[in-house]
Amino acid sequence: MALKVNQKNKETIVEQKQEGNEQQREKEEERLWSWGAGTDGQLGTARLEDEHLPQLLNVPSLSSSGPVSMLACGGSHVVALTSGGKVLTWGRGNSGQLGHGEMVNSLLTPKPVLSLESSFITQVSAGWNHSGFVSDEGCVFTCGDGSFGQLGHGDYRSHCSPVKVSFFDNKHVEQIACGMRHSLVLLKDSSGNQLFGFGSGRRGQLGISIDRIKSVNTPQVTCGFEVVKIISISANGDHSAALSADGQLYTWGRSFGANSDFLSPQHLPSPLQFSKAVLGWNHALVLSDDGQVFMLGGSHHGVLSNPEKVTPSKHLSGLATLRPSVQMQLFWFWKI
């Protein structure tokens, strides 16, 4: 029995072949391709060139680190997480977003983030010029551009190596989501305040106030979820999204078209229940519990601000044959 899984995004694709069944894997092979904009080294091809066709990567540093379990694509950099909790980064690093202790214009091939070697990292996120990492112990680390407070360290400094966000020292962080100039953090099993935002808030993407806020440099509670259990978060551009435990979608921040911004989370009414939600630059993709993929925004600007206009997206070839947990990986890091 063989299962072939493709995980695609605008720049990167992972193909993993698994032999055997779920109880016993006799053989595992992983391949990595990349394409698109590459002038900052973000494709990992060792060339500062754009690629119009997928390029199979031969990267010893990735091969020796173990299977890749997660990829996060930022403005012009990539963060890879292995199944063994290790982190590698490459691409543009002029704000310290690669986490290697120095600012570099471009890193052409993946390099391990050595300062995180003592932690087992379980989740990563890449913003425009900053990055976030969550450990199995519930700690969250950030690095890169901090000029809008998006690192959460109480100042507006940039950091070239991951620094633990001390605000969450006595809390257990489950997820971080990095947008263009803001970040969201979700706590695990919190009975009180569960979602926090920091960084730029000029479009309402933090959801922390009924008024417009230029920026905050320490985590602040995102309003509106006092009686709602949130299980996943997403950030991109100047907007944010969250999914509740009962499959409901909430969005806030920059709207599309002529509609005004949302300064606090807005529930998107729908008879459907959603299991995954991710944001692109001008659109969102959501996966329903019955395996359907829907697009909001994109070429139809204004859809995210008008819940009644949610329309099904075209199914990709072979999409219906994949289990829902895999389907959404196809869109996990798409941007427009």
C-alpha positions in Angstrom: 0.0 0.0 0.0 1.5 3.4 -1.0 0.2 6.9 -0.2 1.5 9.7 -2.2 0.9 13.2 -0.7 1.6 16.5 -2.4 1.8 19.6 -0.2 1.8 22.6 -2.5 2.2 26.4 -2.1 3.2 29.3 -4.3 6.9 28.7 -3.7 7.4 25.3 -2.2 6.2 21.7 -2.6 6.9 18.7 -0.5 6.3 15.2 -1.8 6.4 12.3 0.6 6.0 8.6 -0.3 5.0 6.3 2.5 5.2 2.5 2.2 3.2 0.2 4.4 0.3 1.3 6.6 -0.2 3.8 9.4 1.0 1.3 12.0 4.3 0.5 10.4 6.3 2.5 7.9 8.9 0.4 6.1 10.2 3.2 3.9 10.0 6.9 3.7 11.3 9.2 1.0 11.0 13.0 0.9 11.6 15.4 -1.9 11.5 19.2 -2.0 10.8 21.5 -4.9 10.6 25.2 -5.1 9.7 27.9 -7.7 8.7 31.5 -8.1 10.5 34.6 -6.9 14.1 33.7 -5.9 16.1 36.9 -5.9 16.6 36.8 -2.2 17.6 33.1 -2.1 14.2 32.0 -0.7 13.9 29.1 -3.2 16.9 27.3 -1.7 18.4 26.6 -5.1 21.7 28.3 -4.3 20.9 30.8 -7.1 19.5 34.4 -6.8 17.1 33.8 -9.7 13.4 33.4 -10.3 12.2 30.0 -11.3 9.2 29.5 -13.6 9.2 25.7 -13.2 9.6 23.6 -10.1 13.2 22.9 -9.1 14.1 19.7 -7.3 16.4 20.7 -4.4 19.5 18.9 -3.4 20.1 20.3 0.1 22.2 18.2 2.4 21.3 20.3 5.4 17.6 19.5 5.0 18.2 15.8 4.3 20.3 15.3 7.4 17.8 17.1 9.6 15.0 14.6 9.1 11.6 14.8 7.4 10.1 18.3 7.0 6.8 18.5 8.9 5.9 22.1 8.3 7.0 25.0 5.9 6.2 28.6 6.4 6.8 31.1 3.6 7.3 34.8 4.6 7.9 37.9 2.6 11.1 36.5 1.1 12.2 33.9 3.5 11.3 30.3 4.5 11.1 28.6 7.8 11.2 24.7 7.8 10.3 22.6 10.8 11.4 18.9 10.9 9.6 16.1 12.6 12.4 16.1 15.2 11.7 19.6 16.3 14.6 21.3 14.5 14.3 24.6 12.6 16.0 25.6 9.3 15.7 28.9 7.5 16.8 30.5 4.3 16.2 33.5 2.1 16.2 37.2 2.9 17.6 38.0 6.4 18.3 41.7 6.4 16.1 42.2 9.5 17.3 39.1 11.3 14.3 37.1 10.5 16.4 34.0 9.7 17.5 33.8 13.3 21.2 33.1 12.7 22.6 35.9 14.8 23.3 38.3 12.0 21.6 40.3 9.4 22.3 39.0 5.9 20.9 40.1 2.5 20.3 36.5 1.4 21.0 33.0 2.5 20.9 30.7 -0.5 20.5 27.3 1.2 18.8 26.1 4.4 20.7 26.6 7.6 19.8 25.2 11.0 18.8 27.8 13.7 21.4 26.8 16.3 20.0 28.9 19.1 16.9 26.8 19.1 18.7 23.5 19.2 18.0 23.1 23.0 14.2 23.3 22.4 11.9 21.0 20.7 10.0 23.3 18.3 6.4 22.2 17.4 5.1 25.1 15.3 6.6 27.9 13.2 5.3 31.0 11.4 6.9 33.5 8.9 5.8 37.1 8.5 6.9 39.7 6.1 10.2 40.3 7.9 9.9 38.4 11.2 9.5 34.8 12.4 7.9 33.0 15.3 8.6 29.6 16.9 6.7 27.6 19.6 8.3 24.9 21.7 6.7 21.7 23.2 7.0 23.4 26.6 4.7 26.2 25.5 7.4 28.9 25.1 7.3 31.3 22.1 10.3 32.8 20.5 10.5 35.6 17.9 13.1 37.3 15.8 13.5 39.7 12.9 12.0 43.1 12.3 10.5 44.6 15.5 9.9 48.2 14.4 6.2 47.9 14.9 6.4 45.9 18.1 5.6 42.6 16.3 8.1 40.6 18.2 6.3 41.3 21.5 9.4 42.1 23.6 8.2 45.5 24.9 10.3 47.6 22.6 10.7 48.3 18.9 14.0 46.7 18.4 14.9 44.0 15.8 16.6 40.8 16.9 18.9 38.5 14.8 18.4 35.5 17.0 15.1 34.1 18.4 14.3 35.6 21.8 11.7 34.2 24.2 8.7 36.4 24.7 8.8 36.8 28.5 5.1 37.9 28.7 4.1 34.2 28.2 6.6 32.8 30.8 3.8 31.5 33.0 1.5 30.5 30.2 1.4 27.7 27.6 1.5 28.9 24.1 0.1 26.6 21.4 0.4 28.6 18.2 1.9 31.8 16.8 0.8 33.5 13.5 2.9 36.2 11.9 1.4 38.7 9.5 3.0 41.6 7.7 3.7 43.7 10.7 1.7 42.0 13.5 1.6 38.7 15.4 -1.1 36.6 17.1 -0.5 34.1 19.9 -3.0 31.4 20.9 -2.7 29.8 24.4 -3.4 26.2 25.0 -6.4 25.1 27.1 -7.0 28.6 28.5 -10.2 29.1 30.4 -9.7 32.9 30.4 -7.9 35.1 27.9 -6.7 32.8 25.1 -5.7 35.0 22.1 -3.3 37.9 22.1 -2.1 40.3 19.4 0.9 42.7 19.2 2.6 44.8 16.5 0.8 47.1 14.0 -2.8 47.7 14.6 -3.7 50.5 12.2 -6.1 48.3 10.2 -7.6 46.6 13.2 -5.6 43.4 12.7 -4.9 43.0 16.4 -8.5 43.1 17.4 -7.6 44.5 20.8 -9.7 47.8 20.8 -12.7 49.4 19.3 -10.4 52.3 18.3 -7.6 52.3 15.8 -4.2 51.6 17.4 -0.9 52.5 15.6 1.1 49.7 17.3 1.7 47.9 20.6 4.9 46.2 21.6 3.6 43.8 24.3 0.9 41.2 23.9 -2.7 42.5 24.4 -5.9 40.4 24.7 -7.8 40.1 21.4 -11.5 41.0 22.2 -14.6 39.1 21.5 -13.6 35.5 22.4 -14.6 35.5 26.1 -17.2 32.7 25.5 -15.7 31.3 22.3 -13.1 28.5 22.3 -10.5 29.2 19.6 -8.5 26.3 18.2 -6.4 27.8 15.4 -5.3 31.2 14.1 -3.9 32.7 10.9 -2.3 36.1 10.0 -1.2 37.6 6.8 -0.9 41.1 5.4 -3.0 43.4 7.6 -5.7 40.9 8.6 -6.3 38.0 10.9 -8.5 35.0 11.2 -9.5 32.4 13.8 -11.4 29.1 13.9 -13.5 28.1 16.9 -13.9 24.6 18.3 -17.4 24.4 16.8 -16.0 25.2 13.3 -17.0 28.8 13.1 -14.8 31.4 11.2 -13.9 34.8 12.6 -12.0 37.5 10.7 -10.8 41.0 11.5 -8.4 43.7 10.2 -8.1 45.0 6.7 -11.1 44.5 4.5 -11.2 44.3 0.7 -12.8 46.7 -1.7 -14.6 49.8 -0.5 -15.7 48.4 2.9 -14.2 49.7 6.1 -11.8 47.7 8.2 -12.9 45.4 11.0 -11.4 46.6 14.4 -12.7 43.5 16.2 -13.3 39.9 15.3 -16.4 39.3 13.2 -18.2 36.0 13.0 -18.8 34.8 9.4 -22.3 33.3 9.5 -22.4 30.0 7.6 -24.4 26.7 7.8 -21.1 24.9 7.3 -18.5 24.0 9.9 -14.8 24.6 9.0 -11.8 22.6 10.0 -9.0 24.7 8.5 -8.6 28.4 7.6 -5.6 30.2 6.2 -5.0 33.8 4.9 -3.2 35.0 1.9 -2.4 38.6 1.0 -5.8 39.4 -0.4 -7.8 36.2 0.2 -8.6 33.4 2.5 -9.1 29.7 2.0 -11.2 27.6 4.3 -11.8 23.8 4.4 -15.2 22.5 5.5 -15.7 19.4 7.6 -17.1 17.6 4.5 -14.0 18.3 2.5 -15.0 21.3 0.4 -12.6 24.2 -0.1 -14.0 27.7 -0.3 -12.3 31.0 -1.2 -13.0 34.4 0.2 -11.6 37.5 -1.3 -8.9 37.0 -3.9 -10.1 38.3 -7.3 -13.4 39.1 -5.7 -12.3 41.9 -3.5 -14.9 42.6 -0.8 -15.9 39.0 -0.2 -14.2 38.8 3.2 -16.2 41.8 4.3 -19.5 40.3 3.0 -20.1 36.8 4.4 -23.1 36.3 2.0 -20.7 36.2 -1.0 -18.7 33.2 0.0 -18.4 31.0 -3.1 -16.8 27.6 -3.6 -13.4 27.5 -5.2 -12.5 25.2 -8.1 -11.3 21.8 -6.8 -7.8 21.0 -7.8 -7.1 17.8 -9.7 -7.1 14.9 -7.3 -8.0 17.0 -4.3 -11.2 15.1 -3.5 -9.1 11.9 -3.1 -7.0 13.3 -0.2 -8.1 13.3 3.4 -9.2 16.7 4.7 -6.1 17.1 7.0 -3.9 16.9 3.9 -6.1 18.9 1.6 -5.6 22.2 3.4 -1.8 21.7 3.3 -2.1 22.5 -0.4 -3.0 26.0 0.4 -1.2 26.5 3.7 1.2 29.2 2.6 -0.4 30.7 -0.5 -0.2 34.5 -1.0 -1.4 36.7 -3.8 
